[in-house]
Structures are given as structure tokens and as C-alpha cells.
Amino acid sequence: MVFSSLIFLCVFFPIVFCLHCVIPSIRVRNALLIIASLIFYAFGEPIYVILMIFSAFLNYLCALLMGKINRTAVLITAVVLNIGLLGIFKYTGFFIATLNNTLRLTINVPQIALPIGISFFTFQALSYVIDVYRQQVESQKNFGKVLLYIAFFPQLIAGPIVKYKDIALEIDARSVNIRETALGLKRFICGLGKKILIANTMAVVADQVFQQEFDSLNIIGAWIGAVAYTMQIYFDFSGYSDMAIGLGRMFGFHFKENFEHPYASLTIKEFWRRWHISLSSWFKEYVYIPLGGNRKGRIRTGFHKILVFFLTGLWHGANWTFVVWGLFHGAFSFLEEFIPTLKKLPHVILHLYTILTVTVGFVIFRADTLPSALLFIGKMFTGFQFSPSSMSLVHQQLTPFFIVMLVAAVIGCGPIHSLTMKLRAVSEKEETLTSKETFVQFILYIAAFALLMWCIIRLSGGSYNPFIYFRF
């Protein structure tokens, strides 16, 4: 089940939310959310819901054992079992295929279906066990609360990756009121609009361009496809995060922000402070800093960064394109570390450098193979053939609706960053509002309602509706 579906919008969510509101007991509310979350996951993964429950119980048990036997041994066991579970389902085929290609072997490559969201709930469960080991949180004696933390449907499938210590108090005690519900609903609708109107529109164009034969692709078409995918992945994933944060708020949970206008960044380092923040902070807290961070000298710091970017790429998928994408970003981060004068360039040049690097990187991310990624990038910079077939592809993609959504995407990526922050501050202001601020809030809620209706109409028409991060 996905958030941007009529069955979720019109059936699942209204029923679960209404029941949650009328139930007074926090224990019964938690039980409701556990059952709803398992149904939500089982809707798309009826078998692998057992795997998710097993993962939650495994980490619940490891956390309990921390205080009874050797803590370090338990932690190592938990890490090995979690990474092993992830490796079996996500990387077995990839590793065997790589061995076959490298050593010219003929080992049969097993076709193992990838459980939806396994990368997210595995990292979330691991963070809980590690935090218990570090004594930053106490082990939870109630398995139901651990299961709710890991399986809670707003963040289960595509994040953000939530740390147990950030919502532990809200599992035990939370309130739902009209104001929080309204703010959460508005945030959810904004994310839905990002997904349905912008990301889905960009997805159609990106898919058509990346599926073209290279003979019918020129520099214009290649850049249209690259820009479309760059916009698609941002508005798809940030839209999902907005919906998750909004839904969480409506049920009394407050998740941290996952995106902060990353395309407004001036360096790759800044980009990763703004992009997929929950994943970046996870690797920083549980990999980069334990390795030594930046405390071991510049060379070791650079190595640590490259390793983290390698793991970040591998986390995204079992394909060398993801690994190279991670190393590509790591190389530029390493470059920025050793050429500090780079940051002294004019902001316009820095912004162009960052956007160009990110866009080229996402071509590698999107391509099926590394050779096809290189050919596509080559077309972006040397594809000056303007044959009738290549220009026909360009004209087919530049529909009025695509152009309008592309303009909206570009504006939404950065230029209105400060305005967005101001509007959010007005929306969440708790003290008495001025008449002007009240009017702004009224307009925002009217706009959100209109946006919801537009999204439902688009969904009713059966529009293209994939989610990029569901395969991770």
C-alpha cells in the first residue's frame, strides 16, 4: 500500500485515524497502530511481514540481553545478524553475479524477492540496539512498543529513519488535538502534491528518455531526461518524507526533518547535510564517528568519508551503479576537503558546480548499467547530432504540463526556501496570531484542500504512480 493511492486516502487512513482519535487508552491506541501497520505492510508483502516481525523481535531480544551477558558480544551478534539478514535478501544475487563476471564462474544466481523497506527497518532496528549498548536509552521490556517503533506505518517503508530515543516518550504518552492534526494534514497534502503532480510528471519523461536508444538521443534530450530524473527523485522522496512527517504528527509523533532544500546547496558536503538527513546522520553517528571521524588527520578523514559514501551507495541498491554513485559523491567531498579555496568561489559558481555534480551523479544512479551511464553522460556533453528522431523525442517530452511542473519544481527546490520557512513558522506559531497571519493560515488551508482535490482527481485517472525508494 502506498500513501498516494485511493485505498489509503479513502479507506485505510480515515478508518485508522478515526479509531485512534476515539480510543482513550494509550495502550489500546498502540495496539491499534501495530495492527494497522502490519496490515499496511502485509498489503504489499503478505509473506515478508513475518520477516519484519522477526527482525523486530531479534533486536528486542538483543537489547534485553545487554544487561545480562557481555554487552559487546551481544552487540556484535546483533550487527552480524541484522547485516546478514539484509545481505541475504538484498545482496546475495549481486555478489554471486559479481563473482561470476569477475572469475568467469557459472554459479546459479538466486532470484530472491526484495522485501519492501528492508534497508529502512533494518537500520532503524540497529540504531535501537546500538543506543542501548551505548546506554543512551534503556532497553524496552515491552515487545509491543519495540514493534510499534519499527513497524509504525508512516515511516516503515521509505523512512525517515527514526531513532528510538527520539520517539520513546511519545510511544508511552502523546496527545492528539485539532491544531496538531491540521498541521499534520497540511504537511501530508503538501507531500502528496509533490509526489502526484511533480514527481510523477517528471517520472514519465525520465523513464521515456532513459529507455531510448542512444542513437536517437541528443544533448537536449539527454539534459531533459537528466533534469527530469533529478527533480523526480527529490520530489518523490521528499514528498514521501513530508507525508510520513505529517501522518506521524496526526498520530502524536514528531519525526525530524529529512530534507532541507538540498538543491540550494553550495557544496557536496552541504548537499549531504540537507539530503536524506536521517540516513546521513545514521552513517555519521554509527559509522563515521566510531571510525574516528575527523580526529585522525586529513588523510584518515578523507578515507572515512570515502568509506561512508561507498556504504551509502551500496545501501541504496545491489548494483554497481549505486556504489559508483556513492563513490562519485565521496570523491567530490574528498576534493572539497583538500581544496579549501574551492569554497571561496562566488556563490553562483559554487551552486552551478554542486547542481551539475548532483545531476550527473543521479544519471549514474538511474542508469541500469555503468556503460549505459557513461554513454548517457557522454550524450549530455557531446550529443550535438540533431536528427529528426532525436528532435522528435525532445518535442514529445516538452508538453505544456511538463513545462509548468518543471518550473514549479525548480522554484520549489530553492528560490522560495526562505519563504517556505516563514510560512511554516506562521503555521506552527502557538501564540496569538495577528490578523495578517490568520489570513495567511486561512489561505494556506484553502490551498491545501484544493491541492488534495487535484491529487485525488489525478489518482482517479490512473496516473503513473511509482515510488523510487520502495526498491531500497
N, C-alpha and C positions, 0 to 999 in steps of 0.2 A: 504494500500500500504506500502511496506517495501523498505528500501534502497537497500537491497540485492535481488532485483528482476529485471528481464529483462525489465518489463514495466516501472519501474522507471529509470533504467540506460539508456535505449534506446529510451524512448518516453517522459516521464514526465519531467525529469530533463533537457535534452537538449533543449526542447521547452521553458520551463520557463526561463532557464539561457540565452538563445539567445535573448528572448524578453526583459529580464531585461537589457541586455547589450546595445541594440539598442534604448531603450527608454531613452530620455534625462531628462525628468521631474521626480523629486523625488516623487512627489505626485502620478503620474501615476505608477511609479515603486512600490510604497507602495500598491496601489490598485491591481496591478498585483499579488504581493506576497500574499495579503489577499485572492484573488480569488483562486490562486493556492493552498494555504494552506487549504482552505475549501474543494476544490476538493480532495486534498490529504487525508484529514480526512474522507470525505464522501465516498471515495473509499472503506473503510472498515467499516465505521459506518454511513450509509446514514441517519439514524434517529437521532443518538446522536450528529450529528454536530449542531443540534438546541440547544441541552443541552450545548454544549461548547460555542456557541454564547451567550446564556442566562447567563452563568457563567461570561463571559467577560463583558456583559452589566451590570450585577448586581454589579460587583466590580468597574466598571467605574462610576456608579451612586453613590455608597457609597463614593468613593474618591471625587466626586464633592460636596457631601453633607457635607464633613468635614468642609468646611469653612462657612457653612450656619447655621447648627444646632450643638447641643452638640457633640463634636468630639468623646468623649468616648462612648456615646450611639451608634453612627454610627459604631464605630469600633467593639463593642460587637455584634451589629446586623450583620455586615459583617462576623465576625468569626463564629457566630452561623449558619448563612445561608450557608456558604461555607462548614463547617464541617458537617452540617446537610445534605447537598446535597451529599457529599462524603459518609456519613454514610448510607443514604437510598440506594444508588446504590451498595455500596461495602460491607456493614456490616450487613444489615438487616437479611439476611439468616443466617449469622454466629451467631448473637446474639440470634435469635429465636431458632436455633438448640442447642445452649449452654444452654438456659433456659429449653428446652425440656429435655436435658440429665441430667441437674442438679436437676430440680424439678419434673422430670418424668411427664412432660406435653405432650400434643399431639397437640400443635399449628401447624397449617399448615405452612410449610416453603416456602415462595415465591421464585420462580426462576427468579431472576432479572439479566438480562444480564449486564455484567460489561462494561461500556464504556471504550474504549481503551485510556490509558493515563490520566484517570481522576485524579489520585493521583498527577501527574506531573502538569497538568494545574491548578488544584485547589490550590496547594501550591504556584505556580508562581503568581496566581492572588492575593492570600492572602498577599504575600510579598509586592506587589504593594500598597495595601490598608494600610498595617501596616507602610510602609515607608512614605506614605502621612500623616498618623496620627502623625508620629514622626517628620514630617516636613523635612525629608531628601530629598524628591522630591516634586515638585509641582504637583497637580492633573492635569491630561491631559484633556483638553476641547474637544479634537477631539476623538470620539469613535473609529474611524478607526485605529488610532495609538495604542490605547489600545488593540484592537482586533488583530492587527498585532503582538504586543508584546506577547500576549498569544497564538495565533494560528500559528505563524511562523513555517512552516512545518519541518525544520531541527531538532528543539528541542521539538516539540509538543508532540510526543507520548512517548518518553523514555528519555527526558532530554538531556543535563543537565538542572537543574532548574536555569533559568536565572532571575536575579533581574532587574527590570525596570531601576533602576538608572545606571546599567552597560551598557545599550544599548540605553538609551533615546536620546543621541546626534546622534547616528548612524541612528535612525529612521528618524530624521529630515535632516541629511546631511551625506552622505557617498560616497565613490568613489570606483570604480571597475577598477583595472588595470591588466596588464598581469602578473606582479610579484605576486600579491596577489591571482590571480586566479590559477596560477601554484602551489603556496604553499598550497592553499586550496584543489586543486585537488589531490595533492600528499598525503596530510593528509587523505583525503577521501578514497583514494585507499588503504592506509595502514590499515585503519579501516575495509574496505571491505575484505581485505586479512585475517585479524584477525578473522572476522566473518565466511567467507566462508570456509577457509582452516582449521583453528584450531578449532574454537568453534563448527562448525557443525560436524566435525570429532569426537570431544570429546562427543558431544551430543548423537550420535548414540550409543557409548559404554556405557555412563552413563545411558541412558534410558533402554538398554538391561539388565544391571546389576541390577538396582533398581527395575525392573519389575520381576526379578527372584524370585522363591520360595526360602525361606531361607534354605530349606533342600539341595538345590543344590548350595549353596554359601559358599565358604571357605574364609580364611583370605586373600589369594592372590586376589581372585575375588572381595572381598569387598573393598580392597585398590585400585584396578584398577578402580572400579566404583567411589569411593570417590575422587580419584585424578582427574579422568576424569571430574567429575562434577565441582570440584574446578577450573580446567582450563577452562571448558566451560563457567561458569558464568562470569569469569573475562574477557576472550577474547570476549565473546558475548557483554557484557555491555560496556567494554572499547572500543571495536570496534565500537559500535554504537555511543559512545561519540566522537570518532575520526571522524567518518563520519559526525556527526552533526556539530562539530567544523570546519571541512573542508568545508562543504557546506555553513555554515554561513559566513566564510571568503570569499568565492567566490561571495557572495552577498553583501559584505561590512560590515558584522557584526563580531565582535570579542568576542567569548564566552570564559569564563575562563576554565582552565583545570579541568577535572573531576576525573582523575586518575593519580597518580604519583608512579607507580610501587609498589603497596601495599604489594605484596608478598615478598618484600625485607625488610619489617618492622621487628623491634626487640621487639616490644611490641604491645599489642592490642590497646593501646592508639595511638601509631604511625600508626598502620594499619588504624584506622579511620580518621587520618589526610590525608591519601593517597587514601582511598577507597571512591568512590561516594562522592567526596568532596562537590559538590553542595548541596546534601541532608544533610551531616554532618554540613556544615556551616549554612544551613537553620535552623536546630534544635538548633544549638548553638546560633544563632542570635535572633531567635524568640521564643525560649522556655527556653533553659538553662540559658542564661544571665538574662532574665526578672525574672526568679525564684530566682535569687540570685547568680547563678554560683558558684564560689568557695570562695565567700565573707562571707559565713555564717558558716564557720568552716568545719572540715573534715567530720563529720557525715552528715551534710546537703549537702555537696558537693557530697558525695557518693550517697545520696538519689536522688539528682538531676540527677546524671548520670544514675542511675538505671531507673528512670522515663523516661529519654530521650531515653534510649535503649529499654524500653518497647514500647514507641510510635514509635520508628524506626521499630521495628519488626512488630507492628500492621499496620503501613503504608504499609508494603510490601505485606500484604495479609490478607484475612479473614480466618485465620486458626491458631490454637494454635501452630502449628509447627513454624510459623513465630514469634509469640510472645515469645516462649521459646528460639528461636534462638537469638532474641534481648536481652532477659534477660541473656542468656548464655554469650554473649559478655559483657554485663553490669557487670556480676559477676566478670569476669576476669579484667575488667577495675577497678572495685572497689578493687579487690585484689592488683593490681599494685599500687593503691593509698595508701594502708595501709601497704604495704611491700616494702618500697623504696629500700631495699637491693637487691631485685629481679633484678633491673636494673644494678647492679654491676657484674652480672654473665658474663662469657665470651660470646662474640657475637654469637659464633656458637650455644651455648646452648639456648640463647635468641631467635635466629632465628628459631631453631627447635621447641621451645615452642610455638612461635607465629604461625608457619605454621601448627603444629599439632592442636592447638586450632581452627584455622580458618577452617581447613579441617573437623574436627569433627563437628564444627558448621554448615558447609554447608550440611552435611549429614542430620542434623535436618531440615534445610531449604528445602532440596529437598524431604524429605520423605512425604508421603501422610498423615500419622498419627504419633503421638508421640510414640505409641507402636512399630510401624514398624521402626521408627528411632532408638529406643533403641535396637531392635533386630539387626539392621544393624551395629550399633556401636559395639555391642557385637561380631558380626562376625569379625569385624576389629581387635579385640584384643584376641579373644578366638577361632576363627574358624579354628581349626587345623585338621579338617577332610578333607581328600584328596581323596574323592570318584571319580569314573570315570566321573560322571555327573558334579561335581564341577570343575574338572580339564578340562573337555571339554569346559565349559563356559570360563575358562581362555584362553584356546588356541584359541577359536573363536574370542576373543576380540583383541588379540595381533597380529593384522595384520601388515605387513610392513609399510603401510601408516600411521596407527595409531601410531606406534612407532616413525616414523620420525616426525609426527606432535606433538607428546608428547615431544620429545626432543626439537623441535623448541619452544614449549610453555614454557618449563622450562627455556630455555635460555632467551626467551623474557620477562620472569617475573622479572628478577632481575640482573643476572650477567652482562648484557650489558647496565645497567641503565646509567652509566657514558658515554658510547659510544653513546647511544641514544641522550643524552643531547647535546653532542658535535656535532653530525650530525645535530640536529635541529638548533643549534646555527649557524652552517655553512649555512644551508638552508635559514635562515631568516636574515642573515647578509646583511646590507644595503650598507655598504661602499664597495669600490673596493675590489674584491676578488683576492687572489693570484692564480697563475696557478694551484697549487695543489688543492685549494678549488674549483676552477672552474671545475676541472676534477672530484672531488668528487660529486659535484652537478650534473654533466652530468650523472655519473654512477647511482646516486640515481633516476633521472628521467627515465632513461632507465629501471632500475629495477622496478619502479612503473608502467611503461607501460606494462612490461612483466607480472607483478602481476595482473594487470587489465585484460589482455587477459586470464590468467589462471583462474581467478574468473568467467569470462563470460563463459568459456568452462565448468566449473563445474556447473554453473547455468543452462546452456543449457541441461545438462544431467539430470536435475530434481533432484539435490541432496537435502537431508534433510535440511530444512531452517527455523527453528523456531527462534523466538526472546523471550528470557526469560522474559525481563522486560515489554513486551507488556501486560502481565496479571496483572500488578500492576497499 
